Amino acid sequence: MIQRLHSPLLLAVLFVGAPSALALQDAPSENRPAYSFLRQLEDWSQFHAAEDPVDLFDPLKHIDLSADGDVWIGFGGRIESRFESWSNFGSAPQNDDDFLLSRALVHTDLHAGERFRMFVEGKSAQATDRDLPGGRRTLDMDSLDLQQAFVDVVVPLGASQLTVRPGRQMLLFGAQRLISPLPWGNTLRTWDGVTGEWRGENWKVTGIATAFAPVDKTEFNEADDDMTLFGIYAARKPCSSGHALELYALGDERENVTVNGTSGDEQRQTYGGRVWGPMCSQTDYEVEGAWQTGEVGSGDVNAWFVAAQAGWKPAGWAGSPRLWLGLDLASGDKSSGGDVETFHQLFPLGHAYFGFIDAIGRQNIVDTSLGGKWKLCQATNFSTAAHVFRLMDTSDALYNAGGGGAAPAGGFDSKEVGTELDFLADHSFDRHLQGYLGYSHLFAGDALDELGPGKDVDFAYLGAKYTF
Protein backbone atom coordinates (compact mmCIF):
# COMPACT_ATOMS: atom_id res chain seq x y z
CA MET A 1 0.00 0.00 0.00
CA ILE A 2 2.74 2.48 0.97
CA GLN A 3 4.67 1.77 -2.21
CA ARG A 4 1.61 2.50 -4.32
CA LEU A 5 1.48 6.01 -2.87
CA HIS A 6 4.53 6.91 -5.00
CA SER A 7 2.32 6.97 -8.10
CA PRO A 8 3.18 9.79 -10.54
CA LEU A 9 -0.33 11.08 -9.95
CA LEU A 10 0.83 12.25 -6.54
CA LEU A 11 2.97 14.91 -8.20
CA ALA A 12 -0.20 16.50 -9.59
CA VAL A 13 -1.70 17.12 -6.16
CA LEU A 14 -1.30 20.85 -5.58
CA PHE A 15 -4.67 21.80 -4.11
CA VAL A 16 -6.82 19.18 -2.42
CA GLY A 17 -10.40 18.82 -1.17
CA ALA A 18 -11.45 19.20 2.46
CA PRO A 19 -12.36 15.95 4.22
CA SER A 20 -15.61 17.31 5.58
CA ALA A 21 -17.63 20.40 6.21
CA LEU A 22 -15.94 20.44 9.62
CA ALA A 23 -12.53 21.13 8.03
CA LEU A 24 -10.33 24.00 9.17
CA GLN A 25 -11.82 27.41 8.50
CA ASP A 26 -9.86 30.67 8.42
CA ALA A 27 -10.35 33.07 11.29
CA PRO A 28 -12.21 36.33 10.72
CA SER A 29 -10.39 39.62 11.26
CA GLU A 30 -11.83 43.15 11.37
CA ASN A 31 -14.85 43.00 9.02
CA ARG A 32 -13.48 40.04 7.09
CA PRO A 33 -15.73 36.98 7.61
CA ALA A 34 -14.37 33.45 7.93
CA TYR A 35 -14.53 31.30 4.83
CA SER A 36 -17.39 28.81 4.96
CA PHE A 37 -18.02 25.60 3.04
CA LEU A 38 -21.36 27.10 1.96
CA ARG A 39 -20.04 30.35 0.54
CA GLN A 40 -23.46 32.04 0.74
CA LEU A 41 -23.10 32.06 4.54
CA GLU A 42 -20.23 34.56 4.35
CA ASP A 43 -21.24 38.17 5.03
CA TRP A 44 -18.97 40.61 3.17
CA SER A 45 -21.40 43.53 3.43
CA GLN A 46 -19.25 45.46 5.93
CA PHE A 47 -15.91 44.64 4.30
CA HIS A 48 -14.09 47.08 2.02
CA ALA A 49 -10.61 46.54 0.64
CA ALA A 50 -7.94 48.97 1.80
CA GLU A 51 -6.16 51.19 -0.71
CA ASP A 52 -3.19 48.91 -0.20
CA PRO A 53 -4.96 45.51 0.10
CA VAL A 54 -3.50 43.07 2.60
CA ASP A 55 -4.80 40.16 0.53
CA LEU A 56 -4.64 39.60 -3.23
CA PHE A 57 -8.37 38.85 -3.40
CA ASP A 58 -9.64 41.68 -1.18
CA PRO A 59 -10.69 43.90 -4.15
CA LEU A 60 -13.00 41.09 -5.40
CA LYS A 61 -14.99 40.62 -2.21
CA HIS A 62 -17.04 43.85 -2.18
CA ILE A 63 -17.34 46.04 -5.29
CA ASP A 64 -19.79 48.94 -5.01
CA LEU A 65 -22.10 49.33 -8.03
CA SER A 66 -23.99 52.37 -6.76
CA ALA A 67 -22.86 55.68 -5.31
CA ASP A 68 -24.55 55.03 -1.97
CA GLY A 69 -23.08 51.51 -1.73
CA ASP A 70 -26.49 49.81 -1.48
CA VAL A 71 -25.83 47.79 -4.63
CA TRP A 72 -22.62 45.77 -4.58
CA ILE A 73 -21.19 42.53 -5.95
CA GLY A 74 -18.57 40.06 -4.75
CA PHE A 75 -16.69 37.12 -6.26
CA GLY A 76 -14.96 34.06 -4.87
CA GLY A 77 -14.13 30.44 -5.46
CA ARG A 78 -12.40 27.30 -4.32
CA ILE A 79 -10.01 24.90 -6.05
CA GLU A 80 -9.76 21.42 -4.55
CA SER A 81 -8.11 18.12 -5.34
CA ARG A 82 -7.63 14.77 -3.63
CA PHE A 83 -5.36 11.83 -4.45
CA GLU A 84 -6.82 8.46 -3.38
CA SER A 85 -5.12 5.07 -3.17
CA TRP A 86 -7.23 1.94 -2.60
CA SER A 87 -6.50 -1.70 -1.88
CA ASN A 88 -9.42 -4.18 -1.91
CA PHE A 89 -12.02 -1.47 -2.50
CA GLY A 90 -15.44 -2.82 -1.52
CA SER A 91 -13.73 -5.60 0.47
CA ALA A 92 -13.14 -7.42 -2.84
CA PRO A 93 -9.73 -8.86 -3.81
CA GLN A 94 -7.67 -7.04 -6.45
CA ASN A 95 -9.90 -3.95 -6.43
CA ASP A 96 -6.80 -1.74 -6.29
CA ASP A 97 -6.25 1.65 -7.90
CA ASP A 98 -4.80 5.16 -7.52
CA PHE A 99 -6.55 8.20 -8.99
CA LEU A 100 -6.96 11.95 -8.65
CA LEU A 101 -10.18 13.88 -7.99
CA SER A 102 -10.41 17.63 -8.51
CA ARG A 103 -13.08 20.31 -8.55
CA ALA A 104 -13.34 24.03 -9.05
CA LEU A 105 -16.13 26.27 -7.77
CA VAL A 106 -16.57 29.94 -8.72
CA HIS A 107 -19.38 32.19 -7.46
CA THR A 108 -20.76 35.69 -7.74
CA ASP A 109 -22.84 37.36 -5.04
CA LEU A 110 -25.00 40.40 -5.95
CA HIS A 111 -26.76 42.50 -3.30
CA ALA A 112 -29.30 45.30 -3.80
CA GLY A 113 -29.93 46.84 -0.40
CA GLU A 114 -30.67 44.62 2.57
CA ARG A 115 -33.70 42.87 1.07
CA PHE A 116 -32.53 41.38 -2.24
CA ARG A 117 -29.66 39.11 -3.17
CA MET A 118 -28.69 36.89 -6.12
CA PHE A 119 -26.11 34.14 -5.69
CA VAL A 120 -24.75 32.02 -8.58
CA GLU A 121 -22.11 29.29 -8.29
CA GLY A 122 -20.63 27.22 -11.13
CA LYS A 123 -18.79 23.92 -10.80
CA SER A 124 -16.47 21.59 -12.68
CA ALA A 125 -15.52 18.24 -11.12
CA GLN A 126 -13.05 15.89 -12.79
CA ALA A 127 -11.41 12.52 -12.14
CA THR A 128 -8.55 10.64 -13.74
CA ASP A 129 -9.18 7.04 -14.85
CA ARG A 130 -10.72 5.12 -11.97
CA ASP A 131 -10.31 1.35 -12.39
CA LEU A 132 -12.72 0.39 -9.59
CA PRO A 133 -16.38 -0.74 -9.63
CA GLY A 134 -18.49 2.02 -11.17
CA GLY A 135 -15.54 3.61 -12.95
CA ARG A 136 -15.77 7.39 -12.84
CA ARG A 137 -19.05 7.64 -10.93
CA THR A 138 -21.49 10.53 -10.60
CA LEU A 139 -19.84 11.04 -7.20
CA ASP A 140 -16.56 11.74 -9.00
CA MET A 141 -17.24 13.59 -12.26
CA ASP A 142 -19.49 16.42 -13.47
CA SER A 143 -17.90 18.18 -16.43
CA LEU A 144 -19.41 21.66 -16.10
CA ASP A 145 -22.58 22.61 -14.28
CA LEU A 146 -24.59 25.06 -12.22
CA GLN A 147 -24.18 24.15 -8.57
CA GLN A 148 -26.28 26.98 -7.13
CA ALA A 149 -28.41 29.80 -8.53
CA PHE A 150 -30.93 31.42 -6.20
CA VAL A 151 -32.31 34.75 -5.07
CA ASP A 152 -33.03 35.86 -1.52
CA VAL A 153 -35.96 38.14 -0.78
CA VAL A 154 -35.97 39.39 2.82
CA VAL A 155 -39.31 40.34 4.41
CA PRO A 156 -39.08 42.21 7.76
CA LEU A 157 -41.61 41.00 10.34
CA GLY A 158 -41.19 43.33 13.27
CA ALA A 159 -38.44 41.95 15.51
CA SER A 160 -38.01 38.94 13.19
CA GLN A 161 -37.54 38.42 9.47
CA LEU A 162 -38.39 35.93 6.74
CA THR A 163 -35.99 35.10 3.89
CA VAL A 164 -37.56 33.39 0.88
CA ARG A 165 -35.05 31.58 -1.36
CA PRO A 166 -36.24 30.11 -4.69
CA GLY A 167 -33.77 28.41 -7.04
CA ARG A 168 -30.99 25.82 -7.05
CA GLN A 169 -29.30 25.53 -3.67
CA MET A 170 -27.22 23.27 -1.47
CA LEU A 171 -28.90 22.18 1.76
CA LEU A 172 -27.11 21.60 5.07
CA PHE A 173 -28.96 21.10 8.33
CA GLY A 174 -27.79 20.34 11.85
CA ALA A 175 -24.95 17.83 12.17
CA GLN A 176 -25.58 16.64 8.57
CA ARG A 177 -26.69 13.18 9.66
CA LEU A 178 -29.74 13.36 7.37
CA ILE A 179 -29.33 16.35 5.01
CA SER A 180 -25.92 17.35 3.66
CA PRO A 181 -24.41 18.67 0.40
CA LEU A 182 -21.86 15.83 0.83
CA PRO A 183 -18.61 17.83 0.82
CA TRP A 184 -16.57 14.61 0.66
CA GLY A 185 -18.18 13.68 -2.68
CA ASN A 186 -16.31 15.35 -5.53
CA THR A 187 -19.49 16.48 -7.34
CA LEU A 188 -21.50 17.64 -4.27
CA ARG A 189 -25.29 17.54 -3.92
CA THR A 190 -27.81 20.22 -4.81
CA TRP A 191 -31.59 20.70 -4.94
CA ASP A 192 -34.07 22.79 -6.95
CA GLY A 193 -37.00 24.40 -5.18
CA VAL A 194 -37.88 26.92 -2.50
CA THR A 195 -36.77 27.34 1.09
CA GLY A 196 -38.07 29.91 3.56
CA GLU A 197 -36.10 30.84 6.67
CA TRP A 198 -37.75 32.66 9.58
CA ARG A 199 -35.37 34.10 12.18
CA GLY A 200 -36.57 35.23 15.59
CA GLU A 201 -34.71 36.17 18.75
CA ASN A 202 -33.88 32.58 19.73
CA TRP A 203 -35.19 30.36 16.93
CA LYS A 204 -34.48 29.79 13.25
CA VAL A 205 -37.16 27.81 11.37
CA THR A 206 -36.64 26.69 7.77
CA GLY A 207 -39.32 25.37 5.46
CA ILE A 208 -38.19 23.14 2.58
CA ALA A 209 -39.93 22.28 -0.71
CA THR A 210 -37.34 20.85 -3.12
CA ALA A 211 -36.48 18.17 -5.65
CA PHE A 212 -33.04 16.56 -5.77
CA ALA A 213 -30.88 17.33 -8.83
CA PRO A 214 -28.80 14.18 -9.54
CA VAL A 215 -25.54 14.48 -11.45
CA ASP A 216 -25.43 13.87 -15.18
CA LYS A 217 -21.71 13.64 -15.88
CA THR A 218 -21.78 15.29 -19.31
CA GLU A 219 -25.17 17.07 -19.51
CA PHE A 220 -26.90 19.77 -17.44
CA ASN A 221 -28.12 18.46 -14.08
CA GLU A 222 -31.92 18.60 -13.95
CA ALA A 223 -34.11 18.15 -10.89
CA ASP A 224 -35.79 14.76 -10.50
CA ASP A 225 -39.44 15.35 -9.56
CA ASP A 226 -39.60 11.76 -8.33
CA MET A 227 -37.01 12.49 -5.60
CA THR A 228 -38.57 15.21 -3.47
CA LEU A 229 -37.55 16.52 -0.06
CA PHE A 230 -39.82 18.79 1.97
CA GLY A 231 -40.59 19.72 5.56
CA ILE A 232 -39.54 21.95 8.46
CA TYR A 233 -36.23 22.20 10.33
CA ALA A 234 -36.16 24.32 13.52
CA ALA A 235 -33.06 25.24 15.53
CA ARG A 236 -32.85 27.08 18.84
CA LYS A 237 -29.63 28.93 19.57
CA PRO A 238 -27.72 27.74 22.66
CA CYS A 239 -29.09 29.05 25.93
CA SER A 240 -26.90 30.59 28.62
CA SER A 241 -25.95 27.14 29.93
CA GLY A 242 -24.71 26.10 26.48
CA HIS A 243 -27.48 23.61 25.69
CA ALA A 244 -29.07 23.73 22.23
CA LEU A 245 -31.98 22.03 20.47
CA GLU A 246 -33.08 21.18 16.93
CA LEU A 247 -36.42 19.68 15.86
CA TYR A 248 -37.49 18.55 12.39
CA ALA A 249 -40.36 17.01 10.44
CA LEU A 250 -39.27 15.93 6.95
CA GLY A 251 -40.95 14.19 4.06
CA ASP A 252 -39.35 12.50 1.06
CA GLU A 253 -40.61 10.60 -1.97
CA ARG A 254 -38.84 8.13 -4.27
CA GLU A 255 -40.29 6.29 -7.24
CA ASN A 256 -40.04 2.52 -7.75
CA VAL A 257 -37.63 1.49 -4.98
CA THR A 258 -36.96 -1.91 -3.40
CA VAL A 259 -36.22 -2.16 0.33
CA ASN A 260 -35.39 -5.67 1.54
CA GLY A 261 -37.87 -7.42 -0.73
CA THR A 262 -40.61 -4.77 -0.66
CA SER A 263 -41.02 -2.79 -3.89
CA GLY A 264 -43.03 0.21 -5.02
CA ASP A 265 -43.18 3.98 -4.75
CA GLU A 266 -41.90 5.28 -1.41
CA GLN A 267 -43.34 8.04 0.75
CA ARG A 268 -41.71 8.59 4.14
CA GLN A 269 -42.06 11.04 6.98
CA THR A 270 -39.15 11.57 9.38
CA TYR A 271 -39.75 13.13 12.81
CA GLY A 272 -36.75 13.81 14.97
CA GLY A 273 -34.56 16.09 17.00
CA ARG A 274 -31.09 16.77 18.29
CA VAL A 275 -29.87 18.15 21.62
CA TRP A 276 -26.33 18.91 22.76
CA GLY A 277 -24.34 20.87 25.31
CA PRO A 278 -22.02 20.57 28.32
CA MET A 279 -22.50 17.94 31.02
CA CYS A 280 -20.00 19.39 33.48
CA SER A 281 -16.84 21.46 33.34
CA GLN A 282 -14.87 19.16 30.99
CA THR A 283 -17.48 16.94 29.37
CA ASP A 284 -20.12 17.37 26.68
CA TYR A 285 -22.85 15.32 25.05
CA GLU A 286 -24.88 15.10 21.85
CA VAL A 287 -27.99 12.99 21.16
CA GLU A 288 -30.00 12.81 17.93
CA GLY A 289 -32.82 10.49 16.98
CA ALA A 290 -35.66 10.13 14.51
CA TRP A 291 -38.66 7.92 13.77
CA GLN A 292 -39.97 7.22 10.26
CA THR A 293 -43.45 6.36 9.05
CA GLY A 294 -44.96 6.08 5.57
CA GLU A 295 -45.30 3.47 2.82
CA VAL A 296 -43.17 1.53 0.36
CA GLY A 297 -45.58 0.08 -2.17
CA SER A 298 -48.22 -1.71 -0.07
CA GLY A 299 -45.92 -2.04 2.95
CA ASP A 300 -46.04 0.29 5.95
CA VAL A 301 -42.84 1.96 7.23
CA ASN A 302 -41.85 1.86 10.91
CA ALA A 303 -38.16 2.70 11.25
CA TRP A 304 -35.82 4.69 13.53
CA PHE A 305 -32.28 5.78 14.33
CA VAL A 306 -30.46 7.01 17.46
CA ALA A 307 -27.00 8.58 17.65
CA ALA A 308 -25.23 9.58 20.85
CA GLN A 309 -21.76 10.87 21.68
CA ALA A 310 -20.06 11.84 24.95
CA GLY A 311 -16.91 13.97 24.90
CA TRP A 312 -14.18 14.75 27.43
CA LYS A 313 -11.60 17.54 27.33
CA PRO A 314 -9.04 16.66 30.02
CA ALA A 315 -7.46 19.71 31.61
CA GLY A 316 -3.72 20.20 31.37
CA TRP A 317 -3.08 17.60 28.65
CA ALA A 318 -0.68 18.47 25.85
CA GLY A 319 -2.47 19.29 22.61
CA SER A 320 -5.78 20.19 24.36
CA PRO A 321 -7.42 16.95 23.19
CA ARG A 322 -11.08 16.09 23.02
CA LEU A 323 -11.76 12.37 23.52
CA TRP A 324 -15.14 10.85 22.75
CA LEU A 325 -17.30 7.72 22.83
CA GLY A 326 -20.13 7.21 20.36
CA LEU A 327 -23.01 4.86 19.59
CA ASP A 328 -25.03 4.86 16.36
CA LEU A 329 -28.08 2.62 15.92
CA ALA A 330 -30.30 2.38 12.82
CA SER A 331 -33.15 -0.08 12.42
CA GLY A 332 -33.33 -2.93 9.93
CA ASP A 333 -35.97 -5.38 8.78
CA LYS A 334 -36.67 -8.46 10.84
CA SER A 335 -38.02 -10.23 7.74
CA SER A 336 -37.87 -9.76 3.98
CA GLY A 337 -40.96 -8.40 2.20
CA GLY A 338 -44.11 -6.85 3.64
CA ASP A 339 -43.80 -3.95 6.05
CA VAL A 340 -40.52 -2.03 6.08
CA GLU A 341 -38.45 -1.47 9.22
CA THR A 342 -35.24 -0.38 7.45
CA PHE A 343 -34.33 3.21 8.22
CA HIS A 344 -33.81 5.45 5.16
CA GLN A 345 -30.82 7.74 5.74
CA LEU A 346 -32.07 10.46 3.31
CA PHE A 347 -29.12 12.60 2.08
CA PRO A 348 -26.47 12.20 4.80
CA LEU A 349 -22.82 12.95 5.38
CA GLY A 350 -22.11 9.40 6.51
CA HIS A 351 -18.41 9.96 5.95
CA ALA A 352 -18.25 11.95 9.20
CA TYR A 353 -19.86 9.23 11.32
CA PHE A 354 -19.28 5.70 9.93
CA GLY A 355 -15.63 5.70 8.98
CA PHE A 356 -13.77 7.35 6.13
CA ILE A 357 -13.81 4.21 3.94
CA ASP A 358 -17.58 4.73 3.48
CA ALA A 359 -18.30 1.01 3.61
CA ILE A 360 -21.21 1.52 6.03
CA GLY A 361 -24.40 3.60 5.90
CA ARG A 362 -26.97 4.58 8.54
CA GLN A 363 -29.27 1.62 7.81
CA ASN A 364 -29.55 -1.71 9.68
CA ILE A 365 -26.38 -1.01 11.64
CA VAL A 366 -24.90 -0.81 15.14
CA ASP A 367 -21.70 1.25 15.32
CA THR A 368 -19.76 1.56 18.58
CA SER A 369 -16.97 4.10 18.24
CA LEU A 370 -14.31 6.01 20.11
CA GLY A 371 -11.73 8.57 19.11
CA GLY A 372 -9.95 11.80 19.80
CA LYS A 373 -8.58 14.98 18.29
CA TRP A 374 -5.36 16.78 19.24
CA LYS A 375 -3.87 20.15 18.27
CA LEU A 376 -0.25 19.35 17.39
CA CYS A 377 0.48 23.05 16.90
CA GLN A 378 -1.50 26.20 16.19
CA ALA A 379 -2.19 25.23 12.55
CA THR A 380 -2.08 21.40 12.70
CA ASN A 381 -4.59 18.90 14.07
CA PHE A 382 -4.48 15.12 14.36
CA SER A 383 -7.53 12.92 14.86
CA THR A 384 -8.16 9.20 15.09
CA ALA A 385 -11.24 7.00 15.46
CA ALA A 386 -12.10 3.33 15.83
CA HIS A 387 -15.45 1.83 14.76
CA VAL A 388 -16.89 -1.61 15.53
CA PHE A 389 -19.70 -2.40 13.07
CA ARG A 390 -22.47 -4.99 13.62
CA LEU A 391 -25.72 -5.63 11.77
CA MET A 392 -28.89 -4.69 13.62
CA ASP A 393 -30.81 -7.57 11.97
CA THR A 394 -29.40 -10.49 9.98
CA SER A 395 -32.55 -10.72 7.83
CA ASP A 396 -31.79 -7.35 6.22
CA ALA A 397 -28.95 -6.18 3.96
CA LEU A 398 -25.62 -4.53 4.73
CA TYR A 399 -25.85 -0.96 3.39
CA ASN A 400 -22.99 1.28 2.29
CA ALA A 401 -22.68 5.07 2.59
CA GLY A 402 -24.57 5.57 -0.67
CA GLY A 403 -27.51 3.44 0.49
CA GLY A 404 -26.72 0.42 -1.71
CA GLY A 405 -27.43 -2.89 0.01
CA ALA A 406 -26.19 -6.47 -0.33
CA ALA A 407 -27.20 -9.68 1.43
CA PRO A 408 -26.52 -13.40 0.97
CA ALA A 409 -29.39 -15.69 -0.02
CA GLY A 410 -31.28 -16.64 3.12
CA GLY A 411 -29.83 -13.79 5.16
CA PHE A 412 -26.66 -13.42 7.22
CA ASP A 413 -25.42 -15.98 9.74
CA SER A 414 -23.21 -13.45 11.54
CA LYS A 415 -23.77 -9.88 12.67
CA GLU A 416 -20.04 -9.06 12.76
CA VAL A 417 -19.33 -6.64 9.90
CA GLY A 418 -15.85 -5.49 10.84
CA THR A 419 -13.68 -2.93 12.60
CA GLU A 420 -12.30 0.28 11.06
CA LEU A 421 -9.40 2.48 12.17
CA ASP A 422 -9.11 6.05 10.82
CA PHE A 423 -6.19 8.48 11.06
CA LEU A 424 -6.27 12.06 9.78
CA ALA A 425 -3.93 15.05 9.99
CA ASP A 426 -4.87 18.49 8.66
CA HIS A 427 -2.80 21.65 8.39
CA SER A 428 -3.65 25.26 7.60
CA PHE A 429 -0.78 26.91 5.67
CA ASP A 430 -2.54 30.28 5.61
CA ARG A 431 -6.09 31.64 5.37
CA HIS A 432 -6.38 30.38 1.77
CA LEU A 433 -4.55 27.04 1.65
CA GLN A 434 -5.33 23.99 3.78
CA GLY A 435 -4.14 20.42 3.33
CA TYR A 436 -4.71 17.00 4.88
CA LEU A 437 -3.36 13.45 4.89
CA GLY A 438 -5.20 10.33 6.02
CA TYR A 439 -5.15 6.56 6.23
CA SER A 440 -7.93 4.09 7.08
CA HIS A 441 -8.01 0.30 7.45
CA LEU A 442 -11.10 -1.91 7.62
CA PHE A 443 -10.68 -5.34 9.21
CA ALA A 444 -13.34 -7.44 7.47
CA GLY A 445 -15.68 -9.46 9.69
CA ASP A 446 -17.66 -12.64 9.12
CA ALA A 447 -20.66 -10.83 7.60
CA LEU A 448 -18.44 -9.42 4.83
CA ASP A 449 -17.07 -12.94 4.24
CA GLU A 450 -20.62 -14.13 3.64
CA LEU A 451 -20.96 -11.62 0.77
CA GLY A 452 -17.85 -13.05 -0.93
CA PRO A 453 -14.19 -13.27 -0.10
CA GLY A 454 -14.30 -10.39 2.39
CA LYS A 455 -10.88 -8.76 2.36
CA ASP A 456 -9.41 -6.08 4.59
CA VAL A 457 -9.56 -2.64 2.96
CA ASP A 458 -6.78 -0.03 2.87
CA PHE A 459 -7.49 3.58 1.96
CA ALA A 460 -4.87 6.36 1.87
CA TYR A 461 -5.41 9.90 0.64
CA LEU A 462 -3.73 13.27 0.37
CA GLY A 463 -5.51 16.52 -0.33
CA ALA A 464 -5.77 20.29 -0.03
CA LYS A 465 -8.01 23.20 -0.96
CA TYR A 466 -7.39 26.80 -1.97
CA THR A 467 -10.19 29.23 -1.12
CA PHE A 468 -10.51 32.84 -2.23
LINGI-V376953 format. One record per pair of residues at least 24 apart in sequence whose ideal C-beta (glycine too) atoms are under 7 Angstrom apart, sorted by sequence separation. I is the first residue (numbers start at 1). GAP is how many residues later the second one is. D is the distance in whole Angstrom. If there is no record, write none. Layout:
# LINGI-V376953
i-><I/I>
gap-><GAP/GAP>
d-><D/D>
This chain:
# LINGI-V376953
i-><102/122/123/168/228/248/268/269/305/365/366/391/418/419/79/122/207/208/228/248/269/285/305/328/390/418/437/101/121/169/247/268/305/365/366/390/391/418/77/78/121/205/206/226/227/246/267/283/284/304/364/365/390/418/436/77/99/100/120/166/187/226/245/246/267/283/303/364/389/417/435/436/77/99/119/120/165/205/226/283/360/364/389/416/435/44/77/99/164/165/245/266/282/416/417/418/434/76/99/119/192/203/204/282/332/388/416/417/433/434/164/243/244/264/265/282/330/332/355/364/387/414/415/75/97/118/203/244/264/268/282/330/354/364/386/387/414/433/97/117/162/163/202/243/262/263/264/328/330/432/73/74/97/117/202/242/262/330/364/386/412/432/73/162/241/242/363/414/432/39/73/95/116/259/262/302/303/328/329/385/413/95/115/160/161/191/303/305/361/384/412/72/101/115/160/238/257/299/300/301/302/303/304/328/361/384/71/114/160/299/303/360/361/363/71/147/299/303/327/359/360/361/383/70/105/148/159/358/361/408/70/89/90/147/326/358/382/408/296/326/142/168/325/380/381/406/86/139/140/141/324/139/140/324/354/380/139/324/379/138/323/379/398/322/351/292/321/322/350/292/321/321/398/342/319/320/319/391/305/319/360/345/127/332/334/336/173/332/333/335/125/331/332/334/18/125/330/333/17/329/333/357/15/16/17/332/15/16/17/123/355/15/16/45/356/14/355/13/39/13/174/10/142/260/9/143/142/143/145/261/262/138/141/145/260/261/262/268/270/138/262/40/138/5/260/4/259/39/260/356/103/259/357/359/1/17/356/101/355/357/1/17/13/12/9/9/7/9/178/4/252/359/175/174/357/357/356/177/175/9/177/38/38/260/260/37/21/21/189/21/20/20/18/19/178/179/180/182/184/178/179/180/178/180/178/177/176/176/176/177/91/21/20/22/20/20/91/91/92/93/93/91/92/91/91/88/88/89/88/87/88/87/86/85/84/83/82/83/83/82/81/80/79/78/79/78/78/77/76/24/23/24/19/26/24/23/57/18/19/16/19/35/16/17/16/18/16/17/13/15/16/15/15/10/5/1/1>
gap-><24/24/24/24/24/24/24/24/24/24/24/24/24/24/25/25/25/25/25/25/25/25/25/25/25/25/25/26/26/26/26/26/26/26/26/26/26/26/27/27/27/27/27/27/27/27/27/27/27/27/27/27/27/27/27/28/28/28/28/28/28/28/28/28/28/28/28/28/28/28/28/28/29/29/29/29/29/29/29/29/29/29/29/29/29/30/30/30/30/30/30/30/30/30/30/30/30/31/31/31/31/31/31/31/31/31/31/31/31/31/32/32/32/32/32/32/32/32/32/32/32/32/32/33/33/33/33/33/33/33/33/33/33/33/33/33/33/33/34/34/34/34/34/34/34/34/34/34/34/34/35/35/35/35/35/35/35/35/35/35/35/35/36/36/36/36/36/36/36/37/37/37/37/37/37/37/37/37/37/37/37/38/38/38/38/38/38/38/38/38/38/39/39/39/39/39/39/39/39/39/39/39/39/39/39/39/40/40/40/40/40/40/40/40/41/41/41/41/41/41/41/41/41/42/42/42/42/42/42/42/43/43/43/43/43/43/43/43/44/44/45/45/45/45/45/45/46/46/46/46/46/47/47/47/47/47/48/48/48/49/49/49/49/50/50/51/51/51/51/52/52/53/53/54/55/55/56/56/57/57/57/58/59/59/59/59/60/60/60/60/61/61/61/61/62/62/62/62/63/63/63/63/64/64/64/64/65/65/65/65/65/66/66/66/66/67/67/68/68/70/72/73/73/73/74/74/75/75/75/75/75/76/76/76/76/76/76/76/76/77/78/79/79/80/80/81/81/82/82/82/83/83/83/83/84/84/84/85/85/85/86/86/87/88/89/90/91/91/92/94/94/98/99/100/100/102/103/111/113/119/130/132/134/136/137/146/151/155/158/162/163/164/165/165/167/167/167/167/167/168/168/168/169/169/170/171/172/173/176/176/268/328/329/330/331/332/353/357/360/360/362/363/363/364/366/367/368/368/369/370/370/371/373/375/377/378/379/379/380/381/382/385/386/387/387/388/389/391/392/402/403/404/405/405/410/411/411/416/417/419/419/432/446/446/447/447/448/448/449/449/449/450/451/452/455/457/459>
d-><5/6/4/5/6/6/5/5/6/6/4/4/5/5/5/6/6/7/5/7/5/5/4/6/5/5/5/5/5/7/5/4/7/7/6/6/6/5/7/5/4/6/5/7/6/6/5/7/4/5/6/6/6/4/6/6/6/5/7/5/5/7/7/4/5/6/5/5/4/5/7/7/4/5/6/5/7/4/4/5/5/6/6/4/4/5/6/7/7/5/5/5/6/5/5/6/6/6/5/6/4/6/5/5/7/5/6/6/6/6/5/7/6/6/7/7/5/3/5/4/7/4/6/5/6/5/5/6/2/6/6/5/7/7/7/5/5/5/5/7/6/5/6/3/5/5/7/7/6/6/6/5/5/4/6/5/6/5/6/5/5/6/7/5/7/5/4/7/6/6/5/6/6/5/4/7/7/7/6/5/6/7/7/6/6/7/5/5/4/6/6/5/6/4/6/7/7/5/5/5/6/6/6/4/5/5/7/6/4/5/4/7/5/7/5/6/5/7/6/6/7/7/5/7/7/6/7/7/6/5/5/5/6/6/4/4/5/6/5/7/4/7/5/7/5/5/6/5/5/7/7/6/7/6/7/5/6/7/6/6/4/4/6/6/7/6/5/5/4/6/6/5/7/6/4/5/5/6/6/6/7/6/7/7/5/6/5/4/6/5/5/6/4/6/7/5/7/6/4/7/4/6/5/6/6/4/6/5/5/7/4/5/5/7/5/7/6/6/5/5/5/6/5/4/6/6/6/5/6/4/6/7/5/5/5/4/6/6/7/4/5/5/6/5/7/5/5/7/6/6/6/5/5/6/7/7/5/4/7/5/5/7/7/6/6/7/4/5/7/6/6/7/6/6/6/5/7/6/7/6/6/6/6/5/6/6/7/6/6/5/6/6/6/7/7/6/6/6/4/4/5/6/7/4/6/6/7/4/7/7/7/7/7/7/6/5/5/5/6/6/5/5/7/5/6/4/6/7/5/7/7/4/6/5/5/6/6/5/7/4/6/4/7/6/5/7/5/6/6/6/7/5/6/4/5/7/4/7/6/6/7/5/6/5/3/5/4/6/6/5/6/6/4/7/6/5/6>
